[in-house]
């Protein structure tokens, strides 16, 4: 929200990332690409049963 306000209202004539916010989109896409494998690995690890959890 702050990014949009800064680039539209505060920096009207010299916005470094005007309305379609391409740079913001790039940053968020890269963040998602970095986070996705880590999230998937943690979910996979959490769902895997441990060897000592089996009842005898």
Sine and cosine of phi, psi and omega as CSV:
sin_phi,cos_phi,sin_psi,cos_psi,sin_omega,cos_omega
0.00,0.00,-0.67,0.74,0.01,-1.00
-0.89,0.45,-0.60,0.80,0.02,-1.00
-0.87,0.49,-0.72,0.70,-0.01,-1.00
-0.91,0.42,-0.69,0.73,0.00,-1.00
-0.91,0.42,-0.69,0.72,0.00,-1.00
-0.88,0.47,-0.70,0.72,-0.09,-1.00
-0.99,0.13,-0.28,0.96,0.01,-1.00
-0.96,-0.28,-0.71,0.70,-0.09,-1.00
-1.00,-0.04,-0.75,0.66,-0.11,-0.99
-0.97,0.25,-0.73,0.68,-0.07,-1.00
-0.96,-0.28,0.78,0.63,-0.13,-0.99
-0.77,0.63,-0.77,0.63,-0.11,-0.99
-1.00,0.02,-0.40,0.92,-0.07,-1.00
-0.83,-0.56,0.68,0.73,-0.01,-1.00
-0.92,0.39,0.74,-0.67,-0.01,-1.00
-0.99,0.15,-0.27,0.96,0.07,-1.00
-0.59,-0.81,0.99,0.11,-0.07,-1.00
-0.91,0.42,-0.01,-1.00,-0.30,-0.95
-0.59,0.81,-0.81,0.58,-0.06,-1.00
-0.88,0.47,-0.18,0.98,0.07,-1.00
0.80,0.61,0.81,0.58,-0.02,-1.00
-0.90,0.44,-0.67,0.74,-0.01,-1.00
-0.91,0.41,-0.67,0.74,0.05,-1.00
-0.88,0.48,-0.66,0.75,0.03,-1.00
-0.88,0.48,-0.66,0.75,0.02,-1.00
-0.89,0.46,-0.71,0.70,0.00,-1.00
-0.88,0.47,-0.71,0.70,-0.02,-1.00
-0.92,0.38,-0.58,0.81,0.04,-1.00
-0.92,0.40,-0.67,0.74,0.03,-1.00
-0.91,0.41,-0.63,0.78,0.04,-1.00
-0.89,0.46,-0.68,0.74,0.02,-1.00
-0.91,0.42,-0.62,0.79,0.01,-1.00
-0.92,0.40,-0.53,0.85,0.03,-1.00
-0.98,0.20,-0.63,0.78,-0.08,-1.00
-0.98,0.22,-0.54,0.84,-0.11,-0.99
-0.84,0.54,-0.78,0.63,0.01,-1.00
-0.89,0.46,-0.57,0.82,0.01,-1.00
-0.92,0.40,-0.67,0.74,0.03,-1.00
-0.90,0.43,-0.68,0.73,-0.01,-1.00
-0.90,0.43,-0.64,0.77,0.02,-1.00
-0.91,0.41,-0.64,0.77,-0.01,-1.00
-0.94,0.35,-0.58,0.82,0.04,-1.00
-0.93,0.36,-0.62,0.78,0.02,-1.00
-0.91,0.42,-0.66,0.75,-0.01,-1.00
-0.92,0.40,-0.61,0.79,-0.04,-1.00
-0.94,0.35,-0.54,0.84,-0.06,-1.00
-0.99,0.11,-0.22,0.98,-0.06,-1.00
-0.99,0.16,0.79,-0.62,0.04,-1.00
-0.95,0.32,0.57,-0.82,0.02,-1.00
-1.00,0.02,0.49,-0.87,-0.03,-1.00
-0.87,0.49,-0.57,0.82,-0.05,-1.00
-1.00,0.09,0.02,1.00,0.01,-1.00
-1.00,0.08,-0.18,0.98,-0.02,-1.00
-0.96,0.30,0.65,-0.76,0.02,-1.00
-0.98,0.19,0.61,-0.79,-0.05,-1.00
-1.00,0.03,0.00,0.00,0.00,0.00
